[in-house]
Amino acid sequence: MKYLRILMLPLALLLVVSCEDEVVVDCDALTTTFTEATTAWTNSMDMTAGTFGATECEAMVAAYKAGLDGGCAGYDQAGLDVLNTAGNGCG
């Protein structure tokens, strides 16, 4: 019986460790952050000079990446690649 208890302890510890809480991602908040960052980036553009705010652009890319990393619908690697391309986004 003593050996059975010794064998059960590691099993119990394994079950406790493997049942950690999962992180819940708030995709609505991430989408709001991305939308606000996109608006800030758009507002930073100077069409006459052909420039845009690099800081705002970086924030927009970071917000998109957060949505992608969170597994939110509508975010994919292709979208991130577009944002990181010089001709189409911030790259």
LOKE-499454 format. One line per field, with one value per residue: residue number from 1; x, y, z of N, C-alpha, C, O in turn; residue in three letters. Coordinates in nm, 3 decimals, m for minus. Atoms other than C-alpha are relative to their C-alpha. Example, Ala and Ser with C-alpha at 12.3 -4.5 7.8 and 13.67 -1.06 7.14 Angstrom:
nutor: 1, 2
n_c1: 0.089, m0.082
n_c2: m0.119, m0.119
n_c3: 0.000, m0.006
ca_c1: 1.230, 1.367
ca_c2: m0.450, m0.106
ca_c3: 0.780, 0.714
c_c1: 0.090, m0.077
c_c2: 0.120, 0.109
c_c3: 0.000, 0.073
o_c1: 0.194, m0.026
o_c2: 0.118, 0.220
o_c3: 0.066, 0.090
zafi: ala, ser
END
This chain:
nutor: 1, 2, 3, 4, 5, 6, 7, 8, 9, 10, 11, 12, 13, 14, 15, 16, 17, 18, 19, 20, 21, 22, 23, 24, 25, 26, 27, 28, 29, 30, 31, 32, 33, 34, 35, 36, 37, 38, 39, 40, 41, 42, 43, 44, 45, 46, 47, 48, 49, 50, 51, 52, 53, 54, 55, 56, 57, 58, 59, 60, 61, 62, 63, 64, 65, 66, 67, 68, 69, 70, 71, 72, 73, 74, 75, 76, 77, 78, 79, 80, 81, 82, 83, 84, 85, 86, 87, 88, 89, 90, 91
n_c1: 0.082, m0.091, m0.051, 0.110, 0.006, m0.117, 0.027, 0.113, m0.041, m0.040, 0.116, 0.083, m0.071, 0.007, 0.135, 0.016, m0.080, 0.053, 0.132, m0.014, 0.101, m0.038, 0.013, 0.113, m0.034, 0.114, m0.018, 0.067, m0.091, m0.113, 0.047, 0.017, m0.135, m0.049, 0.075, m0.048, m0.137, 0.011, 0.049, m0.111, m0.096, 0.061, m0.001, m0.137, m0.049, m0.004, 0.006, m0.077, m0.142, m0.015, m0.058, 0.092, m0.062, m0.061, 0.040, 0.138, m0.004, m0.049, 0.108, 0.101, m0.053, m0.001, 0.139, 0.042, m0.072, 0.063, 0.121, m0.044, m0.052, 0.112, 0.087, 0.127, 0.051, m0.030, m0.143, m0.079, m0.140, m0.004, 0.029, m0.119, m0.103, 0.035, m0.034, m0.145, m0.055, m0.020, 0.093, 0.140, 0.022, m0.100, m0.132
n_c2: m0.119, m0.114, m0.024, m0.055, m0.143, m0.065, m0.010, m0.090, m0.138, m0.066, m0.008, m0.111, m0.124, m0.018, m0.046, m0.137, m0.089, m0.004, m0.063, m0.143, m0.081, m0.051, m0.145, m0.037, m0.114, m0.088, m0.040, m0.127, m0.105, m0.005, m0.061, m0.144, m0.057, m0.005, m0.104, m0.130, m0.019, m0.026, m0.138, m0.090, 0.006, m0.072, m0.142, m0.050, m0.012, m0.130, 0.038, m0.096, 0.034, 0.143, 0.061, 0.049, 0.014, 0.131, 0.050, 0.045, 0.119, 0.109, 0.034, 0.070, 0.135, 0.072, 0.033, 0.108, 0.121, 0.047, 0.071, 0.124, 0.088, 0.041, 0.092, m0.066, 0.013, m0.114, m0.030, 0.109, m0.034, m0.079, m0.139, m0.054, m0.018, m0.121, m0.116, m0.011, m0.023, m0.144, m0.057, 0.011, m0.028, m0.076, 0.057
n_c3: 0.000, m0.006, 0.135, 0.078, m0.035, 0.060, 0.143, 0.022, m0.022, 0.125, 0.089, m0.048, 0.031, 0.145, 0.031, m0.050, 0.083, 0.136, 0.001, m0.020, 0.068, 0.131, 0.013, 0.084, 0.085, 0.030, 0.140, 0.024, m0.045, 0.093, 0.124, m0.029, m0.004, 0.138, 0.071, m0.049, 0.049, 0.144, 0.012, m0.035, 0.111, 0.113, m0.032, m0.001, 0.137, 0.066, 0.141, 0.078, m0.014, 0.022, m0.120, m0.102, m0.131, m0.020, m0.132, 0.014, 0.084, m0.085, m0.093, 0.078, 0.027, m0.128, m0.034, 0.089, m0.041, m0.124, 0.042, 0.065, m0.105, m0.084, 0.073, 0.029, 0.136, 0.086, m0.005, 0.056, 0.029, 0.123, m0.037, m0.068, 0.104, 0.075, m0.084, m0.008, 0.134, 0.020, 0.095, m0.041, m0.142, m0.074, 0.020
ca_c1: 0.000, 0.289, 0.422, 0.081, 0.074, 0.423, 0.312, m0.007, 0.170, 0.348, 0.027, m0.168, 0.098, 0.095, m0.282, m0.268, 0.007, m0.160, m0.489, m0.361, m0.606, m0.603, m0.555, m0.875, m0.818, m1.056, m1.073, m1.321, m1.074, m0.789, m0.997, m1.085, m0.716, m0.628, m0.904, m0.789, m0.427, m0.527, m0.720, m0.421, m0.193, m0.433, m0.458, m0.079, m0.048, 0.052, m0.061, 0.109, 0.449, 0.383, 0.474, 0.312, 0.378, 0.622, 0.529, 0.160, 0.241, 0.438, 0.147, m0.092, 0.130, 0.169, m0.208, m0.267, m0.003, m0.171, m0.497, m0.315, m0.130, m0.458, m0.619, m0.889, m1.108, m1.011, m0.642, m0.402, m0.035, m0.105, m0.256, 0.047, 0.275, 0.088, 0.132, 0.503, 0.546, 0.685, 0.453, 0.134, 0.189, 0.459, 0.751
ca_c2: 0.000, 0.234, 0.193, 0.267, 0.600, 0.680, 0.613, 0.817, 1.133, 1.208, 1.132, 1.375, 1.643, 1.590, 1.636, 1.953, 2.108, 2.016, 2.179, 2.536, 2.808, 2.904, 3.268, 3.418, 3.652, 3.949, 3.971, 4.260, 4.469, 4.373, 4.469, 4.803, 4.866, 4.781, 5.008, 5.297, 5.243, 5.235, 5.561, 5.724, 5.605, 5.736, 6.071, 6.095, 6.085, 6.396, 6.333, 6.648, 6.542, 6.172, 6.085, 5.902, 5.863, 5.578, 5.548, 5.520, 5.263, 5.051, 5.066, 4.954, 4.657, 4.561, 4.574, 4.354, 4.108, 4.090, 3.991, 3.733, 3.590, 3.578, 3.366, 3.622, 3.585, 3.808, 3.818, 3.614, 3.603, 3.741, 4.054, 4.101, 4.052, 4.326, 4.566, 4.490, 4.552, 4.891, 4.941, 4.846, 4.922, 5.029, 4.812
ca_c3: 0.000, 0.075, m0.280, m0.425, m0.239, m0.364, m0.723, m0.685, m0.567, m0.898, m1.089, m0.873, m0.918, m1.294, m1.306, m1.097, m1.310, m1.639, m1.537, m1.535, m1.632, m1.996, m2.087, m2.225, m2.517, m2.554, m2.932, m2.920, m2.721, m2.954, m3.257, m3.096, m3.028, m3.389, m3.522, m3.303, m3.405, m3.773, m3.730, m3.559, m3.841, m4.106, m3.928, m3.913, m4.291, m4.478, m4.835, m4.960, m4.829, m4.879, m4.522, m4.234, m3.865, m3.813, m3.444, m3.530, m3.796, m3.550, m3.305, m3.580, m3.672, m3.305, m3.253, m3.558, m3.441, m3.099, m3.269, m3.480, m3.179, m2.987, m3.257, m3.328, m3.635, m3.927, m3.841, m4.052, m4.142, m4.489, m4.335, m4.112, m4.412, m4.600, m4.308, m4.304, m4.678, m4.772, m5.068, m4.889, m4.525, m4.287, m4.386
c_c1: 0.087, 0.050, m0.108, m0.015, 0.115, m0.022, m0.112, 0.038, 0.046, m0.116, m0.089, 0.065, m0.007, m0.137, m0.022, 0.074, m0.060, m0.136, 0.009, m0.108, 0.052, m0.022, m0.114, 0.037, m0.128, 0.018, m0.069, 0.090, 0.120, m0.040, m0.020, 0.136, 0.058, m0.070, 0.047, 0.141, m0.001, m0.048, 0.111, 0.104, m0.051, 0.004, 0.141, 0.056, m0.005, 0.007, 0.081, 0.148, 0.025, 0.063, m0.110, 0.077, 0.053, m0.041, m0.142, m0.008, 0.046, m0.107, m0.109, 0.044, m0.001, m0.141, m0.052, 0.065, m0.060, m0.128, 0.033, 0.049, m0.111, m0.095, m0.135, m0.038, 0.032, 0.146, 0.075, 0.140, 0.011, m0.028, 0.117, 0.111, m0.025, 0.039, 0.150, 0.067, 0.007, m0.104, m0.144, m0.026, 0.112, 0.142, 0.105
c_c2: 0.126, 0.035, 0.059, 0.150, 0.077, 0.018, 0.099, 0.147, 0.068, 0.014, 0.117, 0.134, 0.031, 0.054, 0.144, 0.098, 0.012, 0.069, 0.149, 0.074, 0.048, 0.151, 0.029, 0.127, 0.079, 0.055, 0.133, 0.117, 0.013, 0.064, 0.150, 0.069, 0.013, 0.110, 0.139, 0.029, 0.031, 0.143, 0.100, 0.003, 0.077, 0.150, 0.059, 0.021, 0.144, m0.031, 0.095, m0.038, m0.148, m0.072, m0.051, m0.015, m0.141, m0.062, m0.055, m0.129, m0.122, m0.046, m0.078, m0.144, m0.083, m0.041, m0.113, m0.132, m0.057, m0.077, m0.133, m0.100, m0.052, m0.096, 0.059, m0.015, 0.127, 0.041, m0.120, 0.049, 0.085, 0.147, 0.067, 0.025, 0.125, 0.125, 0.020, 0.020, 0.150, 0.061, 0.003, 0.042, 0.081, m0.039, 0.086
c_c3: 0.000, m0.140, m0.091, 0.027, m0.065, m0.151, m0.030, 0.014, m0.129, m0.099, 0.040, m0.032, m0.149, m0.040, 0.044, m0.090, m0.140, m0.008, 0.029, m0.078, m0.134, m0.002, m0.096, m0.075, m0.029, m0.140, m0.032, 0.040, m0.094, m0.133, 0.018, 0.001, m0.140, m0.079, 0.042, m0.050, m0.150, m0.024, 0.031, m0.111, m0.120, 0.024, m0.001, m0.141, m0.049, m0.149, m0.088, 0.001, m0.028, 0.118, 0.092, 0.129, 0.022, 0.134, m0.005, m0.081, 0.080, 0.098, m0.072, m0.027, 0.128, 0.041, m0.088, 0.043, 0.128, m0.032, m0.065, 0.104, 0.092, m0.068, m0.034, m0.147, m0.079, m0.001, m0.057, m0.034, m0.126, 0.028, 0.068, m0.101, m0.082, 0.079, 0.010, m0.135, m0.026, m0.093, 0.046, 0.144, 0.058, m0.032, m0.048
o_c1: 0.052, 0.058, m0.079, m0.039, 0.098, 0.020, m0.112, m0.022, m0.003, m0.123, m0.136, m0.003, m0.023, m0.146, m0.085, 0.020, m0.057, m0.184, m0.079, m0.156, 0.168, m0.111, m0.118, 0.077, m0.228, 0.079, m0.022, 0.099, 0.165, 0.038, 0.011, 0.151, 0.118, m0.006, 0.065, 0.172, 0.078, 0.001, 0.127, 0.158, 0.024, 0.035, 0.157, 0.165, m0.100, 0.115, 0.131, 0.214, 0.139, 0.139, m0.227, 0.200, m0.024, m0.062, m0.170, m0.089, m0.011, m0.121, m0.167, m0.035, m0.037, m0.161, m0.124, m0.001, m0.066, m0.157, m0.035, 0.011, m0.101, m0.186, m0.232, 0.048, 0.025, 0.184, 0.056, 0.167, 0.097, 0.035, 0.147, 0.182, 0.069, 0.095, 0.196, 0.190, m0.090, m0.152, m0.222, m0.140, 0.146, 0.235, 0.218
o_c2: 0.226, 0.153, 0.138, 0.227, 0.189, 0.119, 0.162, 0.233, 0.176, 0.112, 0.192, 0.228, 0.146, 0.143, 0.222, 0.204, 0.120, 0.095, 0.205, 0.025, 0.088, 0.203, m0.024, 0.227, 0.021, 0.161, 0.208, 0.216, 0.124, 0.138, 0.228, 0.179, 0.115, 0.183, 0.226, 0.143, 0.112, 0.211, 0.199, 0.109, 0.151, 0.226, 0.180, 0.076, 0.218, m0.059, 0.054, m0.036, m0.190, m0.168, m0.015, m0.017, m0.236, m0.183, m0.161, m0.217, m0.230, m0.165, m0.171, m0.237, m0.201, m0.151, m0.201, m0.236, m0.179, m0.179, m0.232, m0.217, m0.161, m0.148, m0.015, m0.018, 0.237, 0.129, m0.233, 0.169, 0.172, 0.235, 0.183, 0.125, 0.196, 0.219, 0.132, 0.017, 0.222, 0.171, 0.085, 0.068, 0.188, 0.041, 0.041
o_c3: m0.062, m0.175, m0.180, m0.066, m0.113, m0.207, m0.136, m0.051, m0.160, m0.173, m0.045, m0.074, m0.188, m0.125, m0.028, m0.122, m0.199, m0.119, 0.094, m0.180, m0.147, 0.065, m0.207, m0.016, m0.071, m0.159, m0.117, m0.031, m0.123, m0.192, m0.072, m0.053, m0.173, m0.154, m0.043, m0.086, m0.197, m0.114, m0.040, m0.143, m0.184, m0.068, m0.014, m0.157, m0.020, m0.202, m0.193, m0.103, m0.048, 0.100, 0.078, 0.130, 0.029, 0.143, 0.050, m0.053, 0.069, 0.124, m0.016, m0.013, 0.125, 0.093, m0.040, 0.046, 0.145, 0.030, m0.042, 0.101, 0.147, m0.005, m0.052, m0.235, m0.026, m0.078, m0.013, m0.035, m0.134, m0.030, 0.041, m0.094, m0.118, 0.023, 0.031, m0.144, m0.002, m0.066, m0.003, 0.182, 0.007, m0.013, m0.066
zafi: met, lys, tyr, leu, arg, ile, leu, met, leu, pro, leu, ala, leu, leu, leu, val, val, ser, cys, glu, asp, glu, val, val, val, asp, cys, asp, ala, leu, thr, thr, thr, phe, thr, glu, ala, thr, thr, ala, trp, thr, asn, ser, met, asp, met, thr, ala, gly, thr, phe, gly, ala, thr, glu, cys, glu, ala, met, val, ala, ala, tyr, lys, ala, gly, leu, asp, gly, gly, cys, ala, gly, tyr, asp, gln, ala, gly, leu, asp, val, leu, asn, thr, ala, gly, asn, gly, cys, gly
END
